[in-house]
Amino acid sequence: MRVGFSVWCFAVIVAVLLSVSSISAGDVGSQKTVEIEKSAERYKAQLEKSPDKAELWRKLGISYFQLERFDEALTALTKASMLDPKDALSVVYRGMIHEQKGQLDQAKNLYQSYLAFGKQDRLTQEVRYRFRWIEDNELQKVVDQAVRNEKNVKIAEIPKNSVAIIRFNVDSLSPQLKPLGRGLAELVYTDLSYVPDLKLVERLELTRLQDELKLSQSEYSDKFSAPRIGKIVGAAKIITGQVKQVDGERIGIDCGIIDVGPGLAEYPGRQEGKLAEAFAMQKKLTLSIIQKLGYEITPTIKNQIDKSPTESFLALLAFSRGLDYADQGLYPLAEADFTTALAEDPHFELAKQQLDRYSGLSNYSGTLKPLSQITGLVTQESTTEDMKENNRGEIIQRLQDATNGVIPEEDTPYVAPKASRGKVVVTGRTDH
């Protein structure tokens, strides 16, 4: 009886497999959709019994995503994230849904949250590319809009507390030291951010604007260009400066604060000293800028500014080079220099922040793969399990159809023999 049943099952399964092999590509796609729909229905049924199970909400959301039912997918995945904030897959799928809807700001925030999980795989690489593309794309849109709107801007309506910091002119520095202009401007920006009443213009926006206006660094830092730049980016005052090489070991830093309205400039005191004293010079310059802007230097502000991000000049120089490369879109070189900065000073937090921002972009080309290709990188551990579950029911149904509802095993069920009496003999060693 067992042999006959096995032969019968084998024959039916072969017939089923032969029928599957003749299915067209369109039928395969339809069959896959049916499988996903079945999975979704099963998850919904399971959630009625276990509504607080994050994994089920995530699987339901992914199924809806595959069916392009994005609103339902977002609802389910958001529920999964609420139940399990450490569920990285739910976060990245929510990001992809917002990207699909054109809601790039929400997508960027979710991609950033996903990257914070610190995973190292191909999906993370692609998410990093998408985050960079969205950030660059948004920045370009802001600059394009600002340039188009230049004629409509009324200087009198620009907030008086808005300030833009342009990288310092470094034409007189040796090639090895030229990146300092970018690094020192970054440090001034960071320190001015401690003044709560100041509104600072995004540094990357200013860098992109320079490219858009096709200005050289000396032209961009010039006091005659500053009023136009301030008008475009919405800054009432422009802070710019110049770093000069006095001799091989000494530099001087000059700074100007330009009022966009009348175009007048004020000049905080010049700082001069050895290269190793660059941090102390930058700190004194920043405090002087705050005073010239008319703000009180409270003990809290001074304590924050007095903290030096690093004591290593080599770390500062590598950090400055990294910023320079990042501005040019040379992300692998930027990553290398931020890594060098951290090797010089492992506690250099600003370098660590920039490394996190620009690492893993060695193959970034500025273009993105379609989302449909990205989802193929996602490991959904339930896929094989779902197919088995769905196929099990399908095979049983086909067996019943092939035999008019009669299955030999059920007609004459096999009953295992039972031992009612006898002896059990155990052999072997008993000292283990």
Sequence and secondary structure as in RCSB ss.txt:
>XXXX:A:sequence
MRVGFSVWCFAVIVAVLLSVSSISAGDVGSQKTVEIEKSAERYKAQLEKSPDKAELWRKLGISYFQLERFDEALT
ALTKASMLDPKDALSVVYRGMIHEQKGQLDQAKNLYQSYLAFGKQDRLTQEVRYRFRWIEDNELQKVVDQAVRNE
KNVKIAEIPKNSVAIIRFNVDSLSPQLKPLGRGLAELVYTDLSYVPDLKLVERLELTRLQDELKLSQSEYSDKFS
APRIGKIVGAAKIITGQVKQVDGERIGIDCGIIDVGPGLAEYPGRQEGKLAEAFAMQKKLTLSIIQKLGYEITPT
IKNQIDKSPTESFLALLAFSRGLDYADQGLYPLAEADFTTALAEDPHFELAKQQLDRYSGLSNYSGTLKPLSQIT
GLVTQESTTEDMKENNRGEIIQRLQDATNGVIPEEDTPYVAPKASRGKVVVTGRTDH
>XXXX:A:secstr
 HHHHHHHHHHHHHHHHHHHHT  HHHHHHHHHHHHHHHHHHHHHHHHH TT HHHHHHHHHHHHHTT HHHHHH
HHHHHHHH TT HHHHHHHHHHHHHTT HHHHHHHHHHHHTT   SHHHHHHHHHHHHHHHHHHHHHHHHHHHTG
GG  GGGS TTEEEE   B TTS TTTTTHHHHHHHHHHHHHTTSTT EE  HHHHHHHHHHHT  HHHHHSTTT
HHHHHHHHT SEEEEEEEEE SSSEEEEEEEEEETTT  EE    EEEEGGGHHHHHHHHHHHHHHHHT    HH
HHHHHHS S S HHHHHHHHHHHHHHHTT HHHHHHHHHHHHHH TT HHHHHHHHHHTT TT  S    HHHHH
TT   THHHHHHHHHHHHHHHHHHHHHTTT  HHHHS        S      S    
